[in-house]
Amino acid sequence: MLTLLATSIADSADAQFWKKKSKRHTHKHKHDQDKEQGDEAKTMSVKGETISKKEQKKKEKQDRKKKKKEKKTQKKQEKKAKTVAKKKPAKKDEPAPKVAVAAEAAPKKPAAHAKKRFRVDVLAPLYLDELVKGNNVTYKEKIPEKALPGLAFYAGISIAADSLKKEGFNIDIYIHDVASISESVEKLTGTGKLDSTDLIVGAVLPKDISMIADYAKKRSVNFISTMSASDAGVRDNPYFTMMQPSLKTHCEWIVDDIEKKFPGQKVALLYQTRSEGDNNAYDYITDAPTDKVHFKFLACNTLPRKANFDLVVIPDRPNVMIVSILDIGFADSLLHKLARTYPTTHFEIYGMPSWLSIPDLRKEGAFPNITVNITTPFIIDPATTVGQYVKRMYKENYSGKISESVYRGYETMFWYANLLKKYGTHFSEKYSENIPAPFTQFDIKPVHDKDGHELYYENKHIFLSTYEGGVYKIK
């Protein structure tokens, strides 16, 4: 049986977000482990008797048989102690999506890492201290923007909890509002509130990642950072996983894709040096391992004039460009300037992950001669069976338009629950088993420094979103 435990979510009658009240429960689970001792060795003493050689050999043979039998029994007992009993899944009392789950296999991890029941702690900024005072909501019209991602992620977690319960998973899920003073990351890691956790899932800001990662390493439990693309300087920590690929991963993927599609072609790199993020993107692109991509450079700290563009643009023929500028306002202006300046020239442009939020890309005719390629790690298809189920459950229990964070919360909890159930708390070596993930074919691999030292784990799976003539495609 699976229980969702909200440790700080106040009940609210407000229909704008919660229709379903969270309940607080306290469960104590004892994990009994049978310990069996082998039979005591028996000693035979012969007093004043003479034993013939034949009898002596017979006795030695019996002793050898006995020892062999005792050794075999001891091995069986040790094997039994290291095997986790499998429970039959509970019958489904509600139609739930049929998500592909990998076939069960005998646990390969040590018994200390395998449990009959697991605890997962979810950390997210919900801002409930600001949104709810007693039983009254403090906002009048709509929930503040800063609270929406965390609340949507929580909704996805709760929907996944219901699905897992129907599947017979034995997991307790605790939700912590890290925006609350009483449940800040400092309080959670410093007061022992997470000491019994088996997995930490954090939809947290970069400033909180390092402290949680250090705590997870000390406790030898995995910490999954779900929303941030920052590694927060974490090093030498095999218990830290980034589900959101880093900017470096995006940039290296872009160079690799250009190398495959446009080998030997000169590529224009338009860049800025006004922010650390822009500088990092430039470095990641120019340092990417390739011998087939050659750059011609154009600095764009201000919007270039035609004379500047002419240095890297070849008119009347297709041009391939990378624009390593994170500022979406400036990037939008740059695209419009290119489209107007060279109306008969086609541009194949690779932009940054932040560009997904540029509104004009979805407007037909905004960039008639430009194809814009943007890397993204997540493509959620709500038309799938699982997608429809999540949408239906969200509509029944919450109000407002469903966002990607809801699907992300559902997928994260569902996949990691499967990894816990099958492999126990130390599952990092089994990341290739991504079949149970409902939407995404995660490609989580260890990241190494220049000297080959392992730093942490990161999702390397990238989609290419393409916008052409206002039409959105996935390549």
N, C-alpha and C positions, 0 to 999 in steps of 0.2 A: 504494500500500500504506500502511496506517495502522499506526502503532506506538504502544502505550501505554507511556510511560516513567515509572516510579516512582523518583524521586530520593531518597526517604527512607523508603519503606515496607519494613520488615524482614519477611523471610519468617517465617511462623508456621504451625506444624502444628496450632494450636488449631482445633477443629471448631466452636466457637461462632460464629465469624464467617467466617474464611477457610478455604475448602476448596481454593481455587485460589491458587497462589503467584504473587506479582508478580516479574517478572524485570527486571533492569536492562540496559539497552542503551545504546550510544552510537552515534549516527549523525551523519555529516557529509554535508551535501548541498550540492553546488555548483550554483548556478543560473547556467548559462552563457547569455549573451545575445549573439546574433550581431550583429556590427557590420559593416555593409557600407559601403564608400565609393563614391561616384559616380565615373564615368569621368573621367579627367583631361581638362581642356580642351585641345583641339588647336589649334595656331596655324599658319596657312599664311602663308608669306612669299613675296612675288613680287619677284624680283630682276631689274631691267632689262627687265621685260616690261610691255607696255601692254595693259590690260584694257579691252575695250569696255564701253559702258554696259549693253548687253544681257547680257554675261557677268557684269558687276558685279551687276546685279539678280538674275541667276540664282544667283550665289554668296550674296548677301544672303538670298535666299529659302531656300537650303539651310541657311544658318547659323541662320535663324529656326526651321526645322523641327528642326534638331539640338538647339537650346536647349530647344524645347518638349518634345522627346523626353526630354532629360536631366532636365527638371523633373518630367515625369511619372514617370520611373524613380525619382527621389529621393523623390517622394511615396509611391510604392509601398513603398520601403524603410523610410520612416518609419512607415508604417502597419503594416508587418510587424513592426517592432521594438516596436510598442505593443500587439500582439495576442498573447494568451496561447494557446499551443497547447492544444487540448482533447484529452484522453485518453479512450479508450473505457472505460466502467466494467468492472471485473473481473466475471467470471461468479460468480454466487452459488453457493456450495457448501453452503449451509445455508438452510433456510427462514427468512426474516426478515420482519418486518411490512412491509406495503406502505404506507408513509407518503406522503401526497401531497407531491410535490416540484414546485415551479413550473418551467415550461418554461425551458430554457436560452436565454440571450440573449447577444449579443456584449458583452464587458466594456466598461463606459463609464468606468471609473476610469483614471487615468494608469497607464502601465506600471510605474512605481516602486511602485505599491500592489498590483499583481497578481503572483502567484507561482505556480510549479508545485507547490510544497510549502509547507505552513504549519506553524507551531509554535504550540500553545496551552498556556499555563501555568495550571494549576488550583491555587488556594490554598485550603486548608481546615484547620481545627484538628482533627487526628486523634489527638493525644496518644500517639503511638506510643512515645515515650521512656519514658512511664509504663506503657504496656500490655505492652511487649515488652522483655525484657532478654536480649540474645543470641538464642537460639532458644527461650527460655522465656517464657511469659506470666505476668504478675504478678498478674492477677486470678483468683479462684478460681471464682466462680459465674457472674457475668455482667459484661458490659462496663459501665463507669461511665456514668451518664446524660450527662455532659458530652461524651463522645466519640461518642455515637450519631449525632447529626445529621451530623457531618463524615464518619463512616465510611459512613453510608447514602448520602450525596451522592456519595462516591467510588465506591460500588458502581454507582450509576446512570451515572456517567461511564464506567466500565469496560464496562458493557453497551452503552452507546452507541458506544464505540470499536469493539467487535466488529461492530455493525451497520454502521457507516461503512466499516469495512474491506471488508465484503462488497459494499458499494456502490461500491468503487473510489476512495474519497477518499484524498488524499495529505496526511495530517496527522499530526504527532507531538504527543502529549499528555504533558506533564510534570506530575506530581502533587507538590505541596510541602506538607509538614506544618508550618503556620505556628505550631503550638503547640510545636514543637521549637526549642531555642535555636539550633541550627545553621541553621535555615531560618525564622527569625523574619522578619517583614516588613522590619525594619531591615536584616537581613543580605541578604535577597534584593534589595532595592532599592539597597543601598549597596555591594555587591560585584560587580555586573554579571551576576549569575546570570540576570537576566531580559532582558538587553540584546538578545537575538536573538528575543524573542517577537513574535508577530503579534497575539496576543489574550490578555488576562488575565481569567480567570473566578474570582471570589472568593466563596466561601461563608464570609465572614469576619465578625468582630464589628465594631461601629461604631467602636471605637477604632483599627482598622487601615485604615479606608476612606480617610481623608484622605491619608495617606502614599502609599497605592497609587495613588489618583487623581492626585496631583501627579506621581508618577513616570510614569504612563501619558500624561499631558499632555505632559511633556517629551520622551517617546519617540514621541509621535504614534501611539499604539496604543490601542485601546478597552479599557476596564476595565468588566466587567460584575459588579455587585454583586447576588448572587442571593438572599440570605436576609434581609438587614437592610432595615428600612423607614426607616433613618436616612440622611440625606444628609451627615451629619458635617460640615456647614458648607462643603461643596464649592460653589464658585462659578466662573462663567466657564470651564467645562470641558466642551467638547463631546465629550470622549472618555470621559466617565463616564455609565454607564447604571444605573438602579435597576430591577430586575425586580420587586421587592416595592414596591407603591404606598405612598406616605407616609401618615401619619395625616391630613394635610391633604386628600389626595386622597379618602380614605375619607369624611371628614366632609362635604366638598363634594358627593360623590356622594349621600350620605344626604339632604341638603337638597334636591338636585335631584330625587330620586325622590319625596320628600314633596310637592314643588311640583307634580309631574305627577299624583300619585294623590289628593292631598287639597288642592287649590287653595283658598286663602282660609280654611282651617280653622285655628283656634288650636291651636298645638302646645306641649305642656308640655316644658320642657327641665330635666331633673334633672341637677345638676352638683355637682362637688366642687372645692375649691381647695387640696387637701392635697398635691398633687404637680405638678411641672412638666408631666408628660404630661396630667393632667386639665385644667390651665389652658390648655394648647395646644389640646386638643380643644374646649373651650368657645369659645376665640377663633376657631378654624377654622369652627365651626358658625355662630356669630353674625356672622362676617364674610363668610360665603358669599354670592355674588351672587344675590339673589332679591328679588322684590317681592310674592310671593304667600304666603310663609311668615311667620307672626307668632308670636312666642314669649310664653309665660307661664313665669316662672322659679321654681325651687325649689332652694335650696341643701341639699345632703345630706351635709355633712361628718360627721354622725351619722345613724343610721337614723331617718327622720322618723316622727312620731306621726300618728294619723289627722287631728288638727286641722291639721297641716302639709300633709298630702296633700289635704285638702279645699280648699286654696287653688288647686289646679291641676286637680283631678279633678272631672269632671261625672258624677255617678252615673247608672246606668241608661241610658247611651248610650255608643257607642264613643268611646274617647279615643286620640288619637295622641300618642306621647311619644318623645323622644330622651333617652337616658341616656348622658351623656358621661363615664362613670366606667370607668376601665380595670381597676381591682381586681376580679377575678372573684369573690372571696369576698364582698365587699361587694355586688356586683351581684346575686349569687345570693340573698343575704338580702333585698335590696330587692324582687326579683321575688316571693319568697314572701310578703313583707309586703303587697304590693299585692293578690296573689291572695286572701289571707285577709281583708283589710280590705274589699274590694269584690267579693264573690263573684258578683254579678249584673251586673257591669260588664265589658265587653270592652275589653282594652287592645291596641293595635297599637304595639309598642315597637321602636325601632331602637337596637341596642346597638353596642358597640365591637368591633373585630376580635378583641380578646383573648378575647371571650366564647365563641369556638368551643370552648374547653376547659372550659366549665362542664358538669360531668357530668349535672346534673339536667335539662338541656334534652332529653336523650335518654330520660328516664324518662316513661313514659306516665302521665298524670294529675298530674304535678308542678305544672304551671301550666295548669289546665283552662280558664281564661278569658283567657289571654294568648297572643298571637302574637308571637314574638320574631324580629326580622329582623337578621341579621348580615352585614356585607359581607366578602367574601373574594375575592382575585384568582385563586385556583387551585381548580379542581374537577377532580380526577383521576378518570376513569372506568376502573377496571381491567377492565371487561367488554369494552372495545373490543379490536380486533385487536392494536393496539400495546400496550395495557395488559396483555393476556394474555401477549404475548411477553416483556415486561419481567419480569412475575411469574414466568414459567417459567424465564427465564435466571437470575433471582435465586435461585430455589429450587435450581437445579442447581449454583450456584457459592458460595452463602452460606447461613448458617443464621439462624434467627430470623424474626420476622414482618416482612414488607415494610412500609416506611413511605412517607409522601408524599415524603420527601427523596430516596428512590431514583428515583421517577418524575421529580422535579424535576431531578435530576442528568442523567438520560437526555435529557429534553426540552431542557434548556439546551445540552448539547453537540451534540445532533443539529441543532437549529435554527441555531445559530451556525456550525456547520461548513458548512451549506448557504449561509449568507450569505457566508462567506469564499470558498468555492469559486466562487460566481457573481459576486461583486462585489469581491473583494479585501479588503484590510485596512480600508479606509475605506467602511463599508457603512451608516452611520447614516441616510443619506437614503433607504435602501431598507427601513426598518423596517416599512413598510406591507405588505411581502410576508411575511405570517405563515403562509402555507399549509403550509410544511414543519414547523411546530411541531406535534408529535403530539397535544397535549392542549389547549393554550390559544390563544385568539385574541388574542395580545398587541396592545395598542394603545399603542405606545411613541412618546411625543411630547416635543418640547423643552419644558422648564420655563423660564418667564421671571419676572423680578422685577417690582416695581411700575412700574419705568421701561422695561420691555420688553426688558431685557438677558437674553440666553440664559444659563441657569445650567448645565444638564445635561439628560440624557434620563431619562424615567421612564415605566414601564408604568402606564397609566391604566385598564386593563381591570378591571372589577369585576363579580362575581356577587353575587346576594343569596341567602344561605342562610336559609331560614325554618323555624322549629321551632314546631309547633302540635300540642298533645296528645301530645308525645313523638315525632311523625312529622316526619322531615326532608325538606324539599323545596328545589328550586332554582327561583328565579324569574328 
